[in-house]
Amino acid sequence: MALPEGRKLIGTAEAAKILGVSMGRIRQLALLDASDGGIQSWLAAPTARVFDEAEIRKRAKAKRTTGRKRGGFKAN
């Protein structure tokens, strides 16, 4: 797939920093379908993946709905 034109593309490290996750997690999300919470990415080189900065920033602002609820487990 060709790299998109007219978009600011960023690398894995910068995308991870913006989202506050590890580079490994970014790589995992790049391999998922969008319907499963994945992030669209493109291969700039055989081992270099790039992301659309606007999409990453949009995702960073979105409210997270996954993960554990605050307060932890409360046994009865």
Secondary structure, DSSP 8 states (H G I E B T S, - for coil): ----SSS-EEEHHHHHHHHTS-HHHHHHHHHS-GGGT---EEEEETTEEEEEHHHHHHHHHS----S--TT-----
